[in-house]
């Protein structure tokens, strides 16, 4: 689709939808039907785009490596499943889960308010060979010794503040 045309500068800005890249037969059917042009069926679909989309889906599935971490709020789930589960739970609930950034990261998915979910990156440091989790965990600039300390020093105060704000008479 032509978005703009400037004759003075001899420039044309074009844009197209993702669906247009997937399927070209809409644009060439008239020519094929009149036998003016012969287009092989494999050219009807942009093969490169389709392969790229399949690779992206495979990468998404392969990004999360299951971990054996013993904590009641740890789950080996993707972000979409964690979000679906948290939508059914109360504000302030959370899950620790594997990170797509690698085995030296965890993600804290926290239900901040209603349908607002927050993904917090937790970096692991000083991870012994064969250990399931690092002995030092870092969120922003703060260090923690284990997941329970994150619950006590990070999540609990945030949830307390969240309750105070939502119970305030001027909260909308």
Kinemage of the C-alpha trace (Angstrom):
@kinemage 1
@onewidth
@group {chain A} dominant
@subgroup {mainchain}
@vectorlist {calphas} color= white
{ca unk a 1} P 0.000 0.000 0.000
{ca unk a 2} L 1.373 3.426 -0.920
{ca unk a 3} L 1.531 5.528 2.217
{ca unk a 4} L 2.823 8.767 0.689
{ca unk a 5} L 4.171 10.005 -2.607
{ca unk a 6} L 6.397 13.060 -3.014
{ca unk a 7} L 7.112 14.010 -6.612
{ca unk a 8} L 9.477 16.849 -5.762
{ca unk a 9} L 11.909 14.500 -4.019
{ca unk a 10} L 11.053 11.454 -6.140
{ca unk a 11} L 10.378 9.288 -3.091
{ca unk a 12} L 7.698 6.774 -2.237
{ca unk a 13} L 6.984 5.378 1.217
{ca unk a 14} L 5.493 1.918 1.148
{ca unk a 15} L 4.103 -0.276 3.864
{ca unk a 16} L 2.464 -3.664 3.968
{ca unk a 17} L 0.727 -5.908 6.439
{ca unk a 18} L 2.255 -9.117 7.755
{ca unk a 19} L -0.515 -11.068 6.026
{ca unk a 20} L 0.471 -9.526 2.680
{ca unk a 21} L 3.974 -10.950 3.052
{ca unk a 22} L 2.634 -14.422 3.768
{ca unk a 23} L 0.370 -14.774 0.774
{ca unk a 24} L 0.918 -13.234 -2.666
{ca unk a 25} L -1.799 -15.032 -4.621
{ca unk a 26} L -4.252 -12.161 -4.089
{ca unk a 27} L -2.052 -9.920 -6.242
{ca unk a 28} L -1.207 -12.362 -8.997
{ca unk a 29} L -4.438 -14.362 -9.392
{ca unk a 30} L -5.762 -12.020 -12.086
{ca unk a 31} L -2.624 -12.441 -14.182
{ca unk a 32} L -2.566 -16.214 -13.731
{ca unk a 33} L -6.251 -16.576 -14.561
{ca unk a 34} L -5.806 -14.741 -17.855
{ca unk a 35} L -2.765 -16.928 -18.702
{ca unk a 36} L -0.647 -13.809 -19.115
{ca unk a 37} L 1.857 -15.080 -16.603
{ca unk a 38} L 2.860 -18.495 -15.283
{ca unk a 39} L 3.658 -18.511 -11.562
{ca unk a 40} L 4.745 -21.728 -9.876
{ca unk a 41} L 2.668 -22.576 -6.781
{ca unk a 42} L 5.703 -22.414 -4.477
{ca unk a 43} L 6.030 -18.697 -5.309
{ca unk a 44} L 2.528 -17.952 -4.028
{ca unk a 45} L 3.851 -18.008 -0.474
{ca unk a 46} L 6.916 -16.185 0.692
{ca unk a 47} L 8.959 -19.188 1.823
{ca unk a 48} L 11.614 -17.123 3.599
{ca unk a 49} L 9.024 -15.420 5.788
{ca unk a 50} L 7.417 -18.748 6.679
{ca unk a 51} L 10.767 -20.350 7.650
{ca unk a 52} L 11.675 -17.327 9.764
{ca unk a 53} L 8.339 -17.528 11.612
{ca unk a 54} L 8.810 -21.273 12.269
{ca unk a 55} L 12.337 -20.669 13.616
{ca unk a 56} L 11.031 -17.961 15.948
{ca unk a 57} L 8.426 -20.368 17.346
{ca unk a 58} L 11.073 -23.072 17.869
{ca unk a 59} L 13.360 -20.574 19.626
{ca unk a 60} L 10.541 -19.496 21.946
{ca unk a 61} L 9.891 -23.101 22.917
{ca unk a 62} L 13.608 -23.816 23.432
{ca unk a 63} L 14.335 -20.664 25.429
{ca unk a 64} L 13.160 -21.959 28.798
{ca unk a 65} L 15.218 -24.718 30.355
{ca unk a 66} L 13.505 -26.628 33.140
{ca unk a 67} L 15.159 -26.224 36.512
{ca unk a 68} L 15.046 -28.274 39.717
{ca unk a 69} L 14.576 -25.595 42.365
{ca unk a 70} L 12.944 -26.428 45.676
{ca unk a 71} L 10.640 -23.552 46.568
{ca unk a 72} L 6.859 -23.611 46.985
{ca unk a 73} L 6.381 -20.691 44.545
{ca unk a 74} L 8.776 -21.979 41.851
{ca unk a 75} L 7.219 -23.447 38.708
{ca unk a 76} L 8.762 -24.646 35.451
{ca unk a 77} L 6.380 -22.687 33.239
{ca unk a 78} L 6.636 -20.100 30.470
{ca unk a 79} L 5.595 -16.495 30.941
{ca unk a 80} L 2.278 -17.028 29.140
{ca unk a 81} L 1.285 -19.894 31.439
{ca unk a 82} L 2.421 -17.958 34.523
{ca unk a 83} L 0.304 -14.997 33.429
{ca unk a 84} L -2.727 -17.214 32.786
{ca unk a 85} L -2.385 -18.762 36.251
{ca unk a 86} L -1.899 -15.397 37.961
{ca unk a 87} L -4.986 -13.914 36.293
{ca unk a 88} L -7.077 -16.303 38.412
{ca unk a 89} L -5.247 -15.365 41.628
{ca unk a 90} L -5.348 -12.336 43.929
{ca unk a 91} L -3.241 -9.205 43.577
{ca unk a 92} L 0.225 -9.671 45.024
{ca unk a 93} L 0.579 -13.342 44.062
{ca unk a 94} L 3.736 -14.384 42.233
{ca unk a 95} L 5.739 -17.233 40.730
{ca unk a 96} L 9.446 -17.783 40.381
{ca unk a 97} L 10.150 -19.423 37.025
{ca unk a 98} L 13.035 -20.161 34.642
{ca unk a 99} L 14.230 -17.217 32.597
{ca unk a 100} L 14.639 -17.129 28.847
{ca unk a 101} L 17.956 -15.311 29.465
{ca unk a 102} L 19.680 -18.539 30.492
{ca unk a 103} L 20.431 -20.762 33.459
{ca unk a 104} L 22.081 -17.943 35.399
{ca unk a 105} L 18.808 -16.009 35.557
{ca unk a 106} L 15.367 -16.544 37.065
{ca unk a 107} L 12.229 -14.529 36.505
{ca unk a 108} L 9.808 -13.379 39.165
{ca unk a 109} L 6.362 -12.961 37.609
{ca unk a 110} L 4.240 -10.905 39.978
{ca unk a 111} L 0.589 -9.875 39.741
{ca unk a 112} L 0.899 -6.211 40.539
{ca unk a 113} L -2.753 -5.196 40.180
{ca unk a 114} L -5.742 -6.721 38.357
{ca unk a 115} L -4.409 -7.646 34.891
{ca unk a 116} L -1.028 -5.934 35.361
{ca unk a 117} L 1.773 -8.478 35.574
{ca unk a 118} L 5.416 -7.605 36.195
{ca unk a 119} L 8.378 -9.728 35.128
{ca unk a 120} L 11.397 -9.104 37.346
{ca unk a 121} L 14.799 -10.424 36.311
{ca unk a 122} L 16.812 -12.195 39.011
{ca unk a 123} L 20.509 -12.722 38.277
{ca unk a 124} L 22.301 -15.645 39.902
{ca unk a 125} L 25.893 -15.339 41.130
{ca unk a 126} L 28.351 -17.745 42.738
{ca unk a 127} L 26.640 -20.812 41.355
{ca unk a 128} L 28.573 -23.924 42.358
{ca unk a 129} L 29.095 -26.713 39.826
{ca unk a 130} L 26.003 -28.924 39.866
{ca unk a 131} L 24.002 -26.470 42.002
{ca unk a 132} L 20.411 -25.740 41.067
{ca unk a 133} L 20.572 -22.066 42.034
{ca unk a 134} L 23.253 -19.475 42.758
{ca unk a 135} L 24.190 -18.583 46.349
{ca unk a 136} L 23.719 -14.869 45.585
{ca unk a 137} L 20.672 -13.525 43.794
{ca unk a 138} L 20.434 -9.983 42.468
{ca unk a 139} L 17.416 -7.824 41.643
{ca unk a 140} L 18.482 -4.380 40.381
{ca unk a 141} L 21.212 -3.374 42.852
{ca unk a 142} L 20.066 -5.511 45.809
{ca unk a 143} L 21.570 -8.904 46.656
{ca unk a 144} L 19.672 -11.772 48.318
{ca unk a 145} L 20.837 -15.144 49.615
{ca unk a 146} L 17.834 -17.234 48.533
{ca unk a 147} L 14.319 -17.055 47.102
{ca unk a 148} L 12.701 -16.885 50.539
{ca unk a 149} L 14.690 -13.743 51.323
{ca unk a 150} L 13.364 -12.207 48.085
{ca unk a 151} L 9.837 -13.005 49.281
{ca unk a 152} L 10.460 -11.440 52.698
{ca unk a 153} L 12.508 -8.389 51.717
{ca unk a 154} L 11.138 -7.583 48.259
{ca unk a 155} L 7.671 -8.993 47.582
{ca unk a 156} L 6.109 -8.638 51.051
{ca unk a 157} L 6.951 -4.899 51.383
{ca unk a 158} L 5.762 -4.273 47.802
{ca unk a 159} L 2.489 -6.090 48.515
{ca unk a 160} L 2.066 -4.105 51.737
{ca unk a 161} L 2.513 -0.841 49.824
{ca unk a 162} L 0.129 -2.080 47.133
{ca unk a 163} L -2.578 -2.816 49.728
{ca unk a 164} L -2.128 0.611 51.342
{ca unk a 165} L -2.468 2.365 48.003
{ca unk a 166} L -5.511 0.382 46.819
{ca unk a 167} L -7.302 0.853 50.177
{ca unk a 168} L -6.800 4.595 50.148
{ca unk a 169} L -10.091 6.509 49.724
{ca unk a 170} L -8.743 8.418 46.705
{ca unk a 171} L -7.611 5.307 44.846
{ca unk a 172} L -9.499 4.799 41.590
